[in-house]
Amino acid sequence: MKKIIVSIILVFVVVLIFQFVGCGPKKEVLSTPIDKTALDQPKDYVGSKRCAECHDKIYYNWKSTKHPYKITESNEKTVVGDFWSHNTLEIQDKRDGQNKVVAQMIAKNGKYYVQTYADKNTDKMQEFEIVYNIGGVWKQRYITKFPNGALQVLPVQYNIKTRQWVDYHGLKGHTPGDGKFWSDPTRTWQRNCAKCHTTGFKMNFKDGKYNSTWADNGAGCEACHGPGSHHVNVEDIKKLDTIVNPGKIYDDRRANMVCGQCHTRGKSTDKKFGYPNTYKVGDELTFHYDQVTPEKDKKRFWPDGSSTSHHQQFTDYQKSVMFSKGVKCWSCHDPHKPSTGNSSSLRLTGNLLCQSCHGVLAGTQHLSHNLHDHGNCQACHMPMTAKSATPGDIASHTFFAIPPTATVKLGGGDLKKQPNSCNLCHYHKKTPVEDLVKEYEKSHKEKATYGQYTSLATSYR
């Protein structure tokens, strides 16, 4: 008995020794030492790799999303355009009506080039080296660097779905296509795109030269959480006071504006930039940015008020009932990791996502829901009506189902002028819209009437 007691005591002592000496928790050692003098300076960007020293799981999950790749350095692992076989862009010259090659894409010695016209006043082509790619999921555009440091978006775009090169603003007939010619100084990437394609962007423009820098390619940690120089250099107990958690912003509108700073279109309030250059995470976006509206730019919207163009998801979402109720973008999307079975980092797939809030029997009081129990919520309420590279590759985010009557009343029966949810379904793709209107009105006690576009929402009753 004594031996047993002694053995138990010995085991207990050994456990204590390992707990407090051998196997006790070790103090975390960061690869970058803390610099307390940084706390005396304004907050600055440190880069996502610094965040990874403490948040490694979140960091490596985020690396598998699309956000880090809004721009990438051009190399064989990042370029998706066809620079070898179908590598020319041919369009019609408006001056003589003849088709002509206006750009040729070239790969050589591990680098990539676009041979095209430098400006609208020359008939001589020039070769431009690509230094960065923009995107690579729906389409890919390319950036070259001018001698003064200006980063210009080259006038060619590769559409990935169709595997085609298309004109990107500026080569139609070797004359300006839409606005200024691509090489015009007012069209620099730094002034029109940079803040939403990078994190911690600093233009550094002086005496006609650019020396631009940024902390991360793409939307890094600090794009949504704010600059982290204080956060990484302060004691643990104070860390929460030095960084922004969008999920804890009390104002639902301002919380969603963290995503809205990039997922919208417009001009800075000083009219100098294509992005909200002075916006900081947690700000009121409307103080820094004038968003596009149907009154300002009709081509960006369908007659029902929903968007025709990409990066207008927030513009659409502000018209939705969900936005007015305080639902956050990240209620549906997970910004920190990709999801299995979808390309938009949705937290759940299919109807499961909608039913997680609306319930299995959502909408059964309306006959249209009963008729479509074989379909899915998104097909009607998030129809693919916007365009990034090819028509219908971006979903509407107003969450209003667009009935076929909208095409008749708002688009004169022309689907190209006003699409609807029904005709976008593969089952009804070729069904005459008039026939769908009859079925729609038959299945509803009252015929649809149409609310005019307002800043809040478009309604069909």
C-alpha positions as CSV (number, residue, x, y, z in Angstrom):
1,M,0.0,0.0,0.0
2,K,2.8,2.4,0.9
3,K,4.5,1.6,-2.4
4,I,1.4,2.6,-4.3
5,I,1.0,5.8,-2.4
6,V,4.7,6.7,-3.0
7,S,4.4,5.9,-6.7
8,I,1.3,8.2,-7.0
9,I,3.2,11.0,-5.2
10,L,6.2,10.5,-7.5
11,V,4.0,10.7,-10.6
12,F,2.3,13.8,-9.3
13,V,5.6,15.5,-8.7
14,V,6.9,14.6,-12.2
15,V,3.8,16.0,-13.8
16,L,4.2,19.2,-11.8
17,I,7.9,19.5,-12.9
18,F,7.0,19.0,-16.6
19,Q,4.1,21.5,-16.3
20,F,6.0,24.3,-14.8
21,V,9.5,23.6,-16.3
22,G,9.7,21.2,-19.1
23,C,6.4,21.4,-20.9
24,G,5.1,24.8,-19.7
25,P,3.9,27.4,-22.2
26,K,6.6,29.3,-23.9
27,K,6.6,33.0,-24.4
28,E,5.9,33.7,-28.1
29,V,8.9,35.2,-29.9
30,L,8.0,37.3,-32.9
31,S,10.4,37.4,-35.9
32,T,10.1,41.2,-35.9
33,P,10.9,42.8,-32.5
34,I,8.6,45.3,-30.9
35,D,9.4,48.9,-31.6
36,K,7.8,51.1,-28.9
37,T,8.9,54.3,-30.6
38,A,6.4,53.5,-33.3
39,L,3.6,54.4,-30.9
40,D,4.8,58.0,-31.0
41,Q,4.3,58.1,-34.7
42,P,1.0,58.2,-36.7
43,K,-0.4,54.7,-37.6
44,D,1.2,53.2,-40.7
45,Y,0.9,50.0,-42.6
46,V,3.1,47.0,-41.8
47,G,1.9,44.4,-44.3
48,S,0.0,41.2,-44.0
49,K,3.1,39.1,-43.4
50,R,3.6,40.9,-40.1
51,C,0.0,40.1,-39.1
52,A,0.7,36.4,-39.9
53,E,3.2,36.3,-37.0
54,C,0.3,36.1,-34.6
55,H,-2.7,35.3,-36.9
56,D,-1.1,32.6,-39.1
57,K,-4.2,30.4,-39.6
58,I,-6.3,33.4,-40.7
59,Y,-3.4,34.6,-42.9
60,Y,-2.9,31.4,-44.8
61,N,-6.7,31.0,-45.3
62,W,-6.9,34.5,-46.6
63,K,-4.1,33.7,-49.1
64,S,-6.4,31.2,-50.7
65,T,-9.1,33.8,-51.4
66,K,-9.2,36.2,-54.3
67,H,-8.5,39.4,-52.3
68,P,-4.6,39.1,-52.3
69,Y,-4.5,38.8,-56.1
70,K,-6.2,42.1,-57.2
71,I,-2.8,42.8,-58.7
72,T,0.1,40.4,-59.1
73,E,3.7,40.7,-60.4
74,S,3.8,39.5,-63.9
75,N,5.4,36.0,-64.4
76,E,4.6,32.6,-65.7
77,K,2.6,31.6,-62.6
78,T,0.3,34.6,-62.7
79,V,-0.3,35.5,-66.4
80,V,-3.3,33.7,-67.8
81,G,-3.6,35.5,-71.2
82,D,-2.7,33.7,-74.4
83,F,0.7,35.3,-75.4
84,W,1.6,32.5,-77.8
85,S,-1.0,31.3,-80.3
86,H,-4.1,33.5,-80.4
87,N,-2.1,36.6,-79.4
88,T,-3.3,39.5,-81.5
89,L,-6.1,41.9,-81.2
90,E,-7.8,42.9,-84.5
91,I,-10.5,45.5,-84.7
92,Q,-12.1,47.7,-87.3
93,D,-10.5,51.1,-88.1
94,K,-13.2,53.7,-88.0
95,R,-11.3,55.8,-90.5
96,D,-11.4,53.3,-93.4
97,G,-13.7,50.5,-92.2
98,Q,-10.9,47.9,-92.6
99,N,-9.9,45.4,-89.9
100,K,-6.4,45.8,-88.6
101,V,-4.1,44.4,-85.9
102,V,-3.9,47.0,-83.2
103,A,-2.0,45.0,-80.6
104,Q,0.2,41.9,-80.4
105,M,0.9,40.1,-77.1
106,I,4.5,38.7,-76.8
107,A,6.2,36.4,-74.3
108,K,10.0,36.1,-74.4
109,N,12.8,35.4,-71.9
110,G,10.3,35.0,-69.1
111,K,8.8,38.4,-69.6
112,Y,5.6,39.6,-71.2
113,Y,5.0,42.5,-73.6
114,V,2.2,44.2,-75.5
115,Q,3.1,45.8,-78.8
116,T,0.6,48.5,-79.6
117,Y,0.2,52.2,-80.3
118,A,1.7,54.6,-77.8
119,D,-0.8,57.4,-78.5
120,K,-3.6,58.2,-81.0
121,N,-1.4,60.4,-83.2
122,T,1.1,57.8,-84.3
123,D,0.9,54.9,-86.7
124,K,4.0,53.3,-85.3
125,M,3.7,50.5,-82.8
126,Q,5.8,50.3,-79.6
127,E,6.6,47.4,-77.3
128,F,5.6,47.8,-73.6
129,E,6.8,45.5,-70.9
130,I,4.1,44.2,-68.5
131,V,5.1,44.7,-64.8
132,Y,1.8,43.8,-63.1
133,N,-1.4,41.9,-63.9
134,I,-4.8,43.0,-62.8
135,G,-7.1,40.1,-61.8
136,G,-7.2,36.7,-63.5
137,V,-10.5,35.1,-62.6
138,W,-13.0,36.6,-64.9
139,K,-10.5,38.6,-67.0
140,Q,-7.0,39.9,-66.9
141,R,-5.6,43.3,-67.6
142,Y,-2.0,44.4,-67.7
143,I,0.1,47.3,-66.3
144,T,3.2,48.8,-67.8
145,K,5.5,51.4,-66.2
146,F,6.4,54.7,-67.9
147,P,9.8,56.4,-67.4
148,N,8.3,58.9,-64.9
149,G,7.0,56.0,-62.8
150,A,3.4,56.3,-64.0
151,L,1.7,52.9,-64.1
152,Q,-0.6,52.7,-67.1
153,V,-3.2,50.0,-67.8
154,L,-2.5,48.7,-71.3
155,P,-5.5,48.8,-73.7
156,V,-6.0,45.0,-74.0
157,Q,-8.0,42.7,-71.9
158,Y,-8.1,38.9,-71.9
159,N,-11.5,37.4,-71.2
160,I,-10.9,34.0,-69.6
161,K,-14.3,32.4,-70.2
162,T,-14.2,33.0,-74.0
163,R,-10.3,33.0,-74.2
164,Q,-10.4,36.1,-76.3
165,W,-8.5,39.4,-76.4
166,V,-10.7,42.5,-76.4
167,D,-10.1,46.2,-76.6
168,Y,-9.9,47.9,-73.2
169,H,-10.7,51.6,-73.8
170,G,-8.6,53.2,-76.3
171,L,-7.8,51.3,-79.5
172,K,-11.0,51.3,-81.4
173,G,-10.0,52.4,-84.9
174,H,-6.7,53.6,-83.4
175,T,-8.6,56.6,-82.0
176,P,-9.9,57.1,-78.4
177,G,-12.6,54.5,-77.8
178,D,-14.1,55.7,-74.5
179,G,-12.6,58.8,-73.0
180,K,-8.9,59.6,-73.1
181,F,-6.4,57.4,-74.9
182,W,-4.9,54.7,-72.7
183,S,-1.5,56.4,-72.3
184,D,-3.1,59.8,-71.3
185,P,-1.6,61.0,-68.0
186,T,-5.1,61.4,-66.5
187,R,-5.6,57.6,-66.8
188,T,-2.7,56.4,-64.6
189,W,-3.5,53.4,-62.5
190,Q,-2.2,55.3,-59.5
191,R,-5.0,57.9,-59.8
192,N,-7.8,55.7,-60.9
193,C,-7.4,52.2,-59.4
194,A,-4.5,51.8,-57.0
195,K,-6.1,52.1,-53.5
196,C,-8.5,49.2,-54.1
197,H,-5.9,47.0,-55.8
198,T,-3.4,47.4,-53.1
199,T,-3.1,48.0,-49.3
200,G,-1.4,51.0,-47.8
201,F,-1.0,52.8,-51.1
202,K,1.1,56.0,-51.2
203,M,1.1,57.9,-54.5
204,N,4.3,59.9,-53.8
205,F,3.9,62.2,-56.8
206,K,6.3,65.1,-57.2
207,D,7.7,67.2,-60.1
208,G,5.8,65.1,-62.6
209,K,7.2,61.8,-61.3
210,Y,5.7,58.9,-59.4
211,N,7.5,57.0,-56.7
212,S,4.5,55.0,-55.5
213,T,4.7,52.4,-52.8
214,W,2.3,50.1,-51.0
215,A,2.4,47.5,-48.2
216,D,0.5,44.6,-49.9
217,N,-0.6,43.6,-53.4
218,G,-4.4,43.2,-53.2
219,A,-6.7,43.7,-50.3
220,G,-4.6,42.7,-47.3
221,C,-5.4,42.6,-43.6
222,E,-5.0,46.3,-43.1
223,A,-7.4,47.1,-46.0
224,C,-10.2,46.1,-43.8
225,H,-8.7,46.5,-40.3
226,G,-6.7,49.7,-40.7
227,P,-3.0,50.3,-40.4
228,G,-1.3,48.0,-37.9
229,S,1.9,49.7,-36.8
230,H,0.5,50.5,-33.3
231,H,-1.2,47.1,-33.0
232,V,1.9,45.1,-33.5
233,N,4.0,47.2,-31.1
234,V,1.7,47.6,-28.1
235,E,1.3,45.3,-25.1
236,D,-1.3,42.6,-25.4
237,I,-3.9,44.2,-23.1
238,K,-4.1,47.3,-25.3
239,K,-4.0,45.6,-28.8
240,L,-7.8,45.7,-29.3
241,D,-7.8,49.5,-28.9
242,T,-5.3,49.9,-31.8
243,I,-7.0,48.0,-34.6
244,V,-10.4,48.0,-36.2
245,N,-12.7,45.0,-36.2
246,P,-15.4,45.8,-38.7
247,G,-17.7,43.2,-37.0
248,K,-17.7,45.4,-33.9
249,I,-18.6,48.7,-35.6
250,Y,-21.8,49.7,-34.0
251,D,-23.2,51.5,-37.0
252,D,-24.4,48.8,-39.5
253,R,-24.1,51.1,-42.4
254,R,-20.5,52.1,-41.6
255,A,-19.6,48.5,-41.0
256,N,-20.7,47.5,-44.5
257,M,-18.8,50.5,-45.9
258,V,-15.6,48.7,-45.1
259,C,-16.5,46.4,-48.0
260,G,-18.2,49.2,-49.9
261,Q,-15.0,51.3,-50.2
262,C,-13.9,49.0,-53.1
263,H,-17.1,47.2,-54.1
264,T,-18.6,50.4,-55.6
265,R,-17.9,52.8,-58.4
266,G,-17.6,56.6,-58.5
267,K,-15.2,59.4,-57.8
268,S,-13.5,60.9,-54.7
269,T,-15.3,63.9,-53.4
270,D,-12.5,66.1,-54.7
271,K,-13.1,64.6,-58.2
272,K,-9.3,63.7,-58.5
273,F,-9.4,59.9,-57.9
274,G,-11.4,56.9,-59.0
275,Y,-11.4,55.6,-55.4
276,P,-12.1,57.1,-52.0
277,N,-8.5,58.3,-51.4
278,T,-9.1,59.8,-48.0
279,Y,-11.3,57.1,-46.6
280,K,-10.2,55.2,-43.4
281,V,-11.8,52.0,-42.1
282,G,-14.7,53.0,-39.9
283,D,-15.3,56.3,-41.7
284,E,-18.6,57.4,-43.3
285,L,-17.9,56.6,-46.9
286,T,-20.2,59.2,-48.3
287,F,-17.9,61.9,-46.9
288,H,-15.0,60.6,-49.1
289,Y,-16.7,59.2,-52.2
290,D,-19.5,60.1,-54.6
291,Q,-21.0,56.9,-55.8
292,V,-22.3,56.4,-59.3
293,T,-26.1,56.6,-59.8
294,P,-28.4,56.1,-62.7
295,E,-28.7,59.9,-62.9
296,K,-25.0,60.3,-63.3
297,D,-24.2,57.4,-65.6
298,K,-27.2,55.5,-67.2
299,K,-25.0,52.9,-68.9
300,R,-24.0,51.5,-65.4
301,F,-27.6,50.6,-64.6
302,W,-30.6,48.7,-66.0
303,P,-34.0,50.6,-66.1
304,D,-35.0,48.8,-62.8
305,G,-32.0,50.4,-61.0
306,S,-29.8,47.3,-60.7
307,S,-26.2,47.5,-61.9
308,T,-25.0,46.5,-65.3
309,S,-21.3,46.7,-64.3
310,H,-18.8,45.0,-62.0
311,H,-17.6,46.3,-58.6
312,Q,-21.0,47.8,-57.9
313,Q,-22.1,45.2,-55.5
314,F,-22.3,47.7,-52.6
315,T,-24.2,50.1,-54.8
316,D,-26.8,47.4,-55.4
317,Y,-26.8,46.2,-51.8
318,Q,-27.7,49.6,-50.4
319,K,-31.1,49.3,-52.1
320,S,-31.9,46.0,-50.5
321,V,-34.1,45.3,-47.5
322,M,-31.2,43.3,-45.9
323,F,-29.0,46.4,-45.9
324,S,-31.7,48.4,-44.2
325,K,-32.1,45.7,-41.6
326,G,-28.4,45.7,-40.8
327,V,-27.3,42.5,-42.4
328,K,-23.5,42.6,-43.0
329,C,-21.6,41.6,-46.2
330,W,-19.7,39.0,-44.1
331,S,-23.0,37.4,-42.9
332,C,-22.9,35.7,-46.3
333,H,-19.2,36.0,-47.4
334,D,-16.3,34.9,-45.4
335,P,-13.5,37.4,-46.1
336,H,-10.8,35.2,-44.4
337,K,-11.2,31.9,-46.3
338,P,-12.5,30.3,-49.5
339,S,-15.4,28.0,-49.4
340,T,-15.9,24.6,-50.9
341,G,-18.4,24.5,-53.7
342,N,-18.5,28.2,-54.7
343,S,-16.2,30.9,-56.0
344,S,-17.4,33.8,-53.8
345,S,-16.3,32.6,-50.3
346,L,-19.9,32.0,-49.2
347,R,-20.3,30.6,-45.8
348,L,-22.8,28.0,-47.0
349,T,-23.7,26.8,-50.5
350,G,-27.0,26.9,-52.4
351,N,-30.3,27.5,-50.5
352,L,-28.7,26.6,-47.2
353,L,-27.2,30.0,-47.0
354,C,-30.5,31.8,-47.5
355,Q,-32.4,29.4,-45.3
356,S,-30.0,29.9,-42.4
357,C,-31.8,33.2,-41.9
358,H,-35.1,32.9,-43.8
359,G,-36.0,29.3,-42.8
360,V,-36.9,26.3,-44.9
361,L,-40.4,27.5,-45.6
362,A,-39.4,31.1,-46.5
363,G,-41.7,32.6,-49.0
364,T,-44.3,29.8,-49.2
365,Q,-47.1,32.4,-48.9
366,H,-46.3,33.5,-52.5
367,L,-47.3,31.2,-55.3
368,S,-44.1,32.0,-57.2
369,H,-42.1,30.3,-54.5
370,N,-44.3,27.2,-54.6
371,L,-43.9,26.9,-58.3
372,H,-40.1,27.1,-58.0
373,D,-39.4,24.6,-55.3
374,H,-37.1,22.9,-57.7
375,G,-35.0,26.0,-58.2
376,N,-32.8,28.1,-55.9
377,C,-33.1,31.4,-54.1
378,Q,-30.2,33.0,-55.8
379,A,-31.4,32.3,-59.4
380,C,-34.4,34.6,-58.8
381,H,-33.2,37.0,-56.2
382,M,-29.6,37.4,-57.4
383,P,-29.9,37.1,-61.2
384,M,-26.7,37.2,-63.2
385,T,-27.3,40.6,-64.7
386,A,-24.0,42.5,-64.4
387,K,-20.9,42.2,-66.4
388,S,-17.2,41.9,-65.5
389,A,-15.7,40.3,-68.6
390,T,-18.7,38.7,-70.3
391,P,-22.4,39.5,-69.9
392,G,-24.0,37.9,-66.9
393,D,-20.9,36.8,-65.0
394,I,-21.7,39.0,-61.9
395,A,-24.9,38.6,-59.8
396,S,-27.2,41.5,-58.8
397,H,-27.1,42.3,-55.1
398,T,-30.4,44.2,-54.7
399,F,-32.0,40.8,-53.8
400,F,-35.1,41.8,-55.7
401,A,-36.3,39.1,-58.0
402,I,-36.8,40.7,-61.5
403,P,-40.2,39.5,-63.0
404,P,-40.7,39.2,-66.7
405,T,-43.1,42.1,-66.5
406,A,-40.1,44.3,-65.9
407,T,-38.7,43.5,-69.3
408,V,-42.0,44.4,-71.0
409,K,-42.7,47.6,-69.0
410,L,-39.2,48.9,-68.5
411,G,-37.4,47.4,-71.5
412,G,-40.1,47.4,-74.2
413,G,-39.9,43.6,-74.2
414,D,-36.2,43.6,-75.1
415,L,-34.1,41.4,-72.8
416,K,-31.0,43.4,-73.9
417,K,-32.5,46.5,-72.5
418,Q,-33.9,45.0,-69.3
419,P,-33.2,41.4,-68.3
420,N,-35.4,39.4,-65.9
421,S,-34.9,36.5,-63.5
422,C,-37.1,34.1,-65.5
423,N,-35.5,34.4,-68.9
424,L,-32.0,34.0,-67.3
425,C,-33.0,30.5,-66.1
426,H,-31.7,27.9,-68.5
427,Y,-35.2,26.3,-68.5
428,H,-36.9,29.5,-69.7
429,K,-34.0,30.9,-71.6
430,K,-35.8,30.8,-75.0
431,T,-39.4,31.2,-73.7
432,P,-40.9,34.4,-75.2
433,V,-41.1,37.0,-72.5
434,E,-44.8,37.7,-73.3
435,D,-45.6,34.0,-72.4
436,L,-43.8,34.3,-69.1
437,V,-45.7,37.5,-68.3
438,K,-49.0,35.7,-68.8
439,E,-47.9,32.9,-66.5
440,Y,-46.5,35.4,-64.0
441,E,-49.7,37.4,-63.8
442,K,-51.8,34.2,-63.7
443,S,-49.9,33.0,-60.7
444,H,-50.4,36.3,-58.8
445,K,-53.6,37.7,-57.6
446,E,-52.6,41.2,-58.6
447,K,-50.7,42.3,-61.7
448,A,-47.3,43.8,-61.0
449,T,-46.9,47.5,-60.8
450,Y,-43.6,49.3,-60.9
451,G,-42.0,51.6,-58.4
452,Q,-39.7,54.1,-60.1
453,Y,-36.0,54.0,-59.2
454,T,-35.2,55.6,-55.8
455,S,-32.0,55.8,-53.9
456,L,-33.3,53.2,-51.5
457,A,-34.8,50.5,-53.6
458,T,-36.6,49.4,-56.7
459,S,-39.9,47.6,-55.9
460,Y,-42.3,45.4,-57.7
461,R,-45.7,44.9,-56.1
